[in-house]
């Protein structure tokens, strides 16, 4: 992994600054991709933006920035996007700030004041290496300010035509993926511009192996396979679960689709069971109801545990004797168990609690 620190003057960085809105933002003589197409939008507040300029005006150090070197020799901003845009916008005359006792835009400043800004040295790391080296490095960087999300870090590593097309579909406010997943109720949590829709889609299609998928398709011309898969998942969910509930946004739909897409389900029957489970106070993780009704695995439901008082009451009632092996144990050597199993209608109540030794409880649970 090669990481070089460079001092680059603001004048050089903001040269040929161009903001093409959704088509991206560039500068540094066209060699710096400040905000690649359909990446996260500018989110600094006016106050944060102004503080960047005041830091420069006072000659204080600005936090270091990170640029990743691309295969064509140009650069893409990994960290420092919003600071760079703030500087470029000010020099471009897009906003004014209080400057030496007066409100001024860049062109209102004296020649000396302008030179003070333009000659300020920004501390910028150039990073290049293998995909794995870059990703490992970016994960441990202490990124200040508006922190990058995991998928934004991956995007900095696996740049290429595939990613550009994927961002178009998954990484823009009101992008196609967002509109599809929210038509009839939100099915994906998070924000497209923070890359969470793209992250979810890749995780779904490749069983959580996001980096492996991005590495495999990095140089493909488009992300059509991912987009078609995402559409199929959403269509399957809408067909299988006909009544929308807010808990559906927290479900790993890709995992369920990959396992059950070819099975036929009675949507009305599923809805009836889901409605009953939603009203069951022992089910503490309501989003887990959806994988449960397909897999029948209770682990998804986080069934309410017996309270310490319930356990103690059962222990005393049993005189410390395990209900299964009939041997005596201390309370710390025993675990609570449903007498009548939850799936057979048993509730998490004191009357339905029994204490088993750890060995018997694990044997009963098949652990």
C-alpha positions as CSV (number, residue, x, y, z in Angstrom):
1,X,0.0,0.0,0.0
2,X,1.4,3.3,-1.0
3,X,0.3,6.4,0.9
4,X,2.0,9.7,0.1
5,X,1.4,13.1,1.8
6,X,1.2,16.1,-0.5
7,X,0.9,19.8,0.1
8,X,-1.3,21.2,-2.6
9,X,-2.4,24.9,-2.7
10,X,-6.1,25.7,-2.8
11,X,-5.5,27.5,-6.1
12,X,-4.4,24.2,-7.6
13,X,-7.2,22.1,-6.1
14,X,-10.1,24.4,-7.1
15,X,-8.7,25.0,-10.6
16,X,-11.4,24.3,-13.3
17,X,-14.0,23.6,-10.6
18,X,-17.2,22.4,-12.2
19,X,-20.4,21.4,-10.5
20,X,-22.6,19.4,-12.9
21,X,-25.1,18.5,-10.2
22,X,-26.1,14.9,-10.6
23,X,-23.4,14.4,-13.2
24,X,-20.7,15.0,-10.6
25,X,-18.3,17.6,-9.3
26,X,-14.7,18.0,-10.5
27,X,-11.7,20.3,-10.0
28,X,-7.9,20.1,-9.9
29,X,-7.7,20.8,-13.6
30,X,-10.3,18.2,-14.3
31,X,-8.1,15.5,-12.7
32,X,-10.1,15.3,-9.4
33,X,-13.5,13.7,-9.1
34,X,-14.8,15.5,-6.0
35,X,-18.2,13.9,-6.0
36,X,-18.5,11.0,-8.5
37,X,-21.8,10.7,-10.3
38,X,-24.7,9.9,-8.0
39,X,-22.6,9.7,-4.9
40,X,-23.6,11.3,-1.6
41,X,-24.9,14.9,-2.1
42,X,-23.4,17.9,-0.4
43,X,-24.7,17.9,3.2
44,X,-22.6,20.6,5.0
45,X,-24.7,23.3,6.7
46,X,-24.0,26.9,6.1
47,X,-22.3,27.2,9.4
48,X,-20.0,24.2,8.7
49,X,-19.2,25.6,5.3
50,X,-18.4,29.0,6.7
51,X,-16.1,27.5,9.3
52,X,-14.0,25.9,6.6
53,X,-13.3,29.3,5.1
54,X,-12.7,30.9,8.5
55,X,-10.2,28.2,9.3
56,X,-8.3,29.0,6.1
57,X,-8.5,32.8,6.7
58,X,-7.0,32.4,10.2
59,X,-4.2,30.2,8.9
60,X,-5.3,27.3,11.1
61,X,-4.7,23.7,10.0
62,X,-7.6,22.0,8.2
63,X,-8.0,18.3,8.7
64,X,-6.1,16.2,6.2
65,X,-7.9,14.8,3.2
66,X,-7.6,11.5,1.3
67,X,-7.6,11.1,-2.4
68,X,-7.6,7.6,-4.1
69,X,-5.6,7.3,-7.2
70,X,-7.5,5.7,-10.1
71,X,-6.2,3.5,-12.9
72,X,-6.2,6.4,-15.4
73,X,-3.9,8.5,-13.1
74,X,-6.6,10.8,-11.9
75,X,-8.0,11.0,-8.4
76,X,-11.3,10.5,-6.6
77,X,-12.0,12.1,-3.2
78,X,-12.3,9.6,-0.4
79,X,-12.5,12.0,2.5
80,X,-12.7,15.7,2.3
81,X,-15.5,16.0,-0.3
82,X,-17.5,18.7,1.6
83,X,-14.4,20.7,2.7
84,X,-13.2,20.8,-0.9
85,X,-16.6,21.8,-2.3
86,X,-16.9,24.5,0.4
87,X,-13.6,26.0,-0.7
88,X,-14.4,25.8,-4.4
89,X,-17.8,27.3,-3.9
90,X,-16.4,30.3,-2.0
91,X,-13.7,30.9,-4.6
92,X,-16.4,30.5,-7.3
93,X,-18.5,33.3,-5.6
94,X,-21.4,31.1,-4.5
95,X,-21.7,32.5,-1.0
96,X,-20.3,35.2,1.3
97,X,-19.0,35.1,4.9
98,X,-17.9,37.6,7.5
99,X,-14.4,38.5,6.6
100,X,-12.2,40.9,8.6
101,X,-15.2,42.8,9.9
102,X,-17.3,42.9,6.7
103,X,-19.5,40.5,4.8
104,X,-17.7,39.6,1.6
105,X,-17.6,37.2,-1.3
106,X,-14.3,36.1,-2.7
107,X,-14.3,38.7,-5.4
108,X,-14.9,41.5,-2.8
109,X,-11.6,40.6,-1.0
110,X,-8.4,42.5,-1.5
111,X,-5.7,41.0,-3.6
112,X,-3.7,40.2,-0.5
113,X,-6.7,38.5,1.1
114,X,-7.4,36.4,-2.1
115,X,-3.8,35.3,-2.2
116,X,-3.9,34.3,1.4
117,X,-6.7,31.9,0.6
118,X,-5.4,30.6,-2.7
119,X,-1.8,30.0,-1.4
120,X,-3.0,28.0,1.6
121,X,-1.5,24.5,1.6
122,X,-4.0,21.7,2.0
123,X,-2.6,18.4,3.4
124,X,-3.7,15.6,1.1
125,X,-2.8,11.9,1.2
126,X,-2.6,10.1,-2.2
127,X,-3.5,6.4,-1.7
128,X,-2.9,3.6,-4.1
129,X,-2.5,-0.1,-3.9
130,X,-4.4,-3.3,-4.3
131,X,-8.2,-3.3,-3.7
132,X,-7.8,-5.1,-0.4
133,X,-4.9,-2.9,0.8
134,X,-7.0,0.2,0.1
135,X,-10.1,-1.1,1.7
136,X,-8.2,-2.2,4.8
137,X,-6.5,1.2,5.1
138,X,-9.6,3.2,4.6
139,X,-11.4,1.2,7.3
140,X,-8.9,2.3,9.9
141,X,-8.6,6.0,8.9
142,X,-9.8,8.3,11.6
143,X,-12.1,10.2,9.3
144,X,-13.3,13.5,10.9
145,X,-16.5,15.4,10.3
146,X,-19.3,13.7,8.3
147,X,-18.1,10.1,8.5
148,X,-18.1,7.8,5.6
149,X,-20.4,4.8,5.7
150,X,-18.9,1.3,4.9
151,X,-20.3,1.3,1.4
152,X,-18.8,4.7,0.7
153,X,-15.4,3.2,1.6
154,X,-16.0,0.3,-0.7
155,X,-17.0,2.7,-3.5
156,X,-13.6,4.5,-3.2
157,X,-11.8,1.2,-3.8
158,X,-13.9,-0.5,-6.6
159,X,-14.3,2.5,-8.9
160,X,-15.1,1.7,-12.5
161,X,-18.0,1.6,-15.1
162,X,-19.9,-1.0,-13.1
163,X,-20.0,1.2,-10.0
164,X,-20.9,4.3,-12.0
165,X,-24.0,2.5,-13.4
166,X,-24.9,1.0,-10.0
167,X,-24.8,4.5,-8.4
168,X,-27.1,5.8,-11.1
169,X,-29.7,3.2,-10.1
170,X,-29.2,2.9,-6.3
171,X,-27.4,6.0,-5.0
172,X,-29.4,9.1,-5.7
173,X,-32.3,10.8,-3.9
174,X,-35.4,9.4,-5.6
175,X,-33.3,7.0,-7.6
176,X,-35.0,4.0,-9.3
177,X,-34.2,1.6,-6.5
178,X,-35.6,4.0,-3.8
179,X,-38.8,4.6,-5.7
180,X,-39.4,0.9,-6.3
181,X,-38.7,-0.1,-2.7
182,X,-40.9,2.6,-1.3
183,X,-43.9,2.2,-3.7
184,X,-46.4,0.8,-1.3
185,X,-44.3,1.0,1.8
186,X,-40.6,1.1,2.6
187,X,-38.8,-2.2,2.2
188,X,-35.2,-1.1,2.5
189,X,-33.9,1.0,5.5
190,X,-31.4,3.8,5.2
191,X,-30.6,6.4,2.6
192,X,-29.7,6.0,-1.1
193,X,-27.2,8.9,-1.0
194,X,-25.3,7.3,1.9
195,X,-25.1,4.2,-0.3
196,X,-27.3,2.0,1.9
197,X,-29.6,0.9,-0.9
198,X,-26.6,-0.2,-3.0
199,X,-25.1,-1.9,0.0
200,X,-28.3,-3.8,0.7
201,X,-28.7,-4.9,-3.0
202,X,-25.2,-6.2,-3.3
203,X,-25.5,-8.0,0.1
204,X,-28.7,-9.6,-1.0
205,X,-27.4,-10.9,-4.3
206,X,-24.1,-12.3,-3.0
207,X,-25.1,-13.5,0.5
208,X,-23.4,-10.7,2.4
209,X,-20.1,-11.0,0.4
210,X,-20.2,-7.3,-0.8
211,X,-16.5,-6.8,-1.6
212,X,-16.2,-10.1,-3.5
213,X,-19.1,-9.1,-5.7
214,X,-17.8,-5.6,-6.4
215,X,-14.3,-6.9,-7.2
216,X,-15.7,-9.5,-9.7
217,X,-17.8,-7.0,-11.6
218,X,-15.7,-3.8,-11.1
219,X,-14.9,-3.5,-14.8
220,X,-18.2,-4.6,-16.3
221,X,-20.0,-2.0,-18.4
222,X,-23.2,-1.9,-16.4
223,X,-24.9,-3.2,-13.2
224,X,-28.0,-4.6,-15.0
225,X,-27.7,-8.0,-13.2
226,X,-27.9,-6.3,-9.8
227,X,-30.8,-4.1,-10.9
228,X,-32.8,-7.0,-12.3
229,X,-32.2,-9.0,-9.2
230,X,-33.3,-6.1,-7.0
231,X,-36.5,-5.7,-9.0
232,X,-37.3,-9.5,-8.7
233,X,-36.8,-9.4,-4.9
234,X,-39.1,-6.4,-4.4
235,X,-41.8,-8.0,-6.7
236,X,-41.6,-11.3,-4.8
237,X,-41.9,-9.5,-1.4
238,X,-45.0,-7.5,-2.6
239,X,-46.6,-10.7,-3.9
240,X,-45.8,-12.9,-0.9
241,X,-46.6,-10.3,1.9
242,X,-49.6,-8.3,0.8
243,X,-50.1,-6.1,3.8
244,X,-47.4,-3.6,4.5
245,X,-46.0,-2.9,8.0
246,X,-43.2,-0.6,9.0
247,X,-41.2,-3.6,10.4
248,X,-40.7,-4.9,6.8
249,X,-37.9,-2.3,6.2
250,X,-35.6,-4.2,8.6
251,X,-35.9,-7.6,6.9
252,X,-33.1,-9.2,4.9
253,X,-35.3,-9.8,1.9
254,X,-32.5,-11.0,-0.3
255,X,-31.7,-13.9,2.0
256,X,-35.4,-15.0,2.0
257,X,-35.8,-14.6,-1.7
258,X,-32.7,-16.6,-2.5
259,X,-34.1,-19.5,-0.4
260,X,-37.8,-19.4,-1.1
261,X,-38.3,-17.7,-4.5
262,X,-39.4,-21.0,-6.2
263,X,-41.8,-22.0,-3.4
264,X,-45.5,-21.2,-3.5
265,X,-47.1,-19.6,-0.5
266,X,-50.7,-18.8,0.4
267,X,-50.5,-15.0,1.0
268,X,-53.8,-14.9,2.9
269,X,-52.6,-17.6,5.2
270,X,-49.3,-15.9,5.8
271,X,-51.0,-12.6,6.6
272,X,-53.3,-14.2,9.1
273,X,-50.3,-15.8,11.0
274,X,-48.3,-12.5,10.8
275,X,-51.2,-10.6,12.3
276,X,-51.5,-13.0,15.2
277,X,-47.7,-12.9,15.8
278,X,-47.7,-9.1,15.7
279,X,-50.1,-9.2,18.7
280,X,-48.1,-11.7,20.6
281,X,-46.3,-9.9,23.5
282,X,-43.8,-12.7,23.7
283,X,-42.4,-11.8,20.3
284,X,-40.0,-9.0,21.0
285,X,-38.5,-8.7,17.5
286,X,-41.5,-8.0,15.2
287,X,-39.4,-7.7,12.0
288,X,-38.3,-11.3,12.7
289,X,-41.9,-12.5,12.1
290,X,-41.3,-12.5,8.3
291,X,-38.4,-14.8,8.2
292,X,-40.0,-17.0,10.9
293,X,-43.2,-17.7,9.0
294,X,-41.1,-19.0,6.1
295,X,-38.3,-20.8,8.0
296,X,-40.1,-21.7,11.3
297,X,-36.9,-20.8,13.2
298,X,-37.8,-19.2,16.5
299,X,-34.4,-17.5,16.7
300,X,-35.7,-14.7,14.5
301,X,-38.4,-13.7,17.0
302,X,-36.3,-13.1,20.1
303,X,-39.0,-14.7,22.3
304,X,-39.4,-12.8,25.6
305,X,-37.2,-14.2,28.3
306,X,-38.3,-15.2,31.8
307,X,-37.5,-12.5,34.3
308,X,-35.2,-13.2,37.3
309,X,-38.2,-13.2,39.6
310,X,-39.9,-15.8,37.5
311,X,-36.8,-18.0,37.5
312,X,-36.3,-17.7,41.2
313,X,-40.0,-18.5,41.9
314,X,-39.7,-21.7,39.7
315,X,-36.4,-22.7,41.4
316,X,-37.9,-22.4,44.9
317,X,-41.1,-24.3,43.7
318,X,-38.9,-27.1,42.5
319,X,-36.7,-27.1,45.6
320,X,-33.7,-26.7,43.3
321,X,-34.4,-30.0,41.5
322,X,-34.0,-30.1,37.7
323,X,-37.4,-31.0,36.1
324,X,-35.7,-33.4,33.7
325,X,-32.9,-35.3,35.4
326,X,-34.2,-34.8,38.9
327,X,-30.8,-33.8,40.3
328,X,-30.2,-30.8,42.6
329,X,-28.4,-27.7,41.4
330,X,-27.7,-24.2,42.5
331,X,-29.8,-21.5,40.8
332,X,-26.7,-20.3,38.8
333,X,-26.3,-23.8,37.4
334,X,-29.9,-23.8,35.9
335,X,-31.7,-22.2,33.1
336,X,-35.4,-21.2,32.6
337,X,-37.5,-23.2,30.1
338,X,-41.1,-23.1,28.9
339,X,-43.1,-26.0,30.2
340,X,-45.5,-25.7,27.3
341,X,-43.3,-24.6,24.3
342,X,-44.0,-21.2,22.9
343,X,-44.8,-22.6,19.4
344,X,-47.5,-24.8,21.0
345,X,-49.1,-21.8,22.7
346,X,-47.1,-21.6,25.9
347,X,-46.5,-18.1,27.2
348,X,-43.6,-16.6,29.0
349,X,-45.3,-16.5,32.4
350,X,-44.3,-17.6,35.9
351,X,-46.8,-20.5,35.7
352,X,-45.2,-21.8,32.5
353,X,-41.6,-21.5,33.8
354,X,-39.5,-24.5,34.9
355,X,-35.9,-24.7,35.7
356,X,-33.6,-27.2,34.0
357,X,-29.9,-27.8,34.6
358,X,-27.8,-26.4,31.7
359,X,-27.1,-29.8,30.2
360,X,-30.8,-30.9,30.2
361,X,-31.9,-27.5,28.8
362,X,-29.4,-27.7,25.9
363,X,-30.3,-31.3,25.2
364,X,-34.0,-30.3,25.0
365,X,-33.3,-27.3,22.8
366,X,-31.0,-29.3,20.5
367,X,-28.2,-26.8,21.1
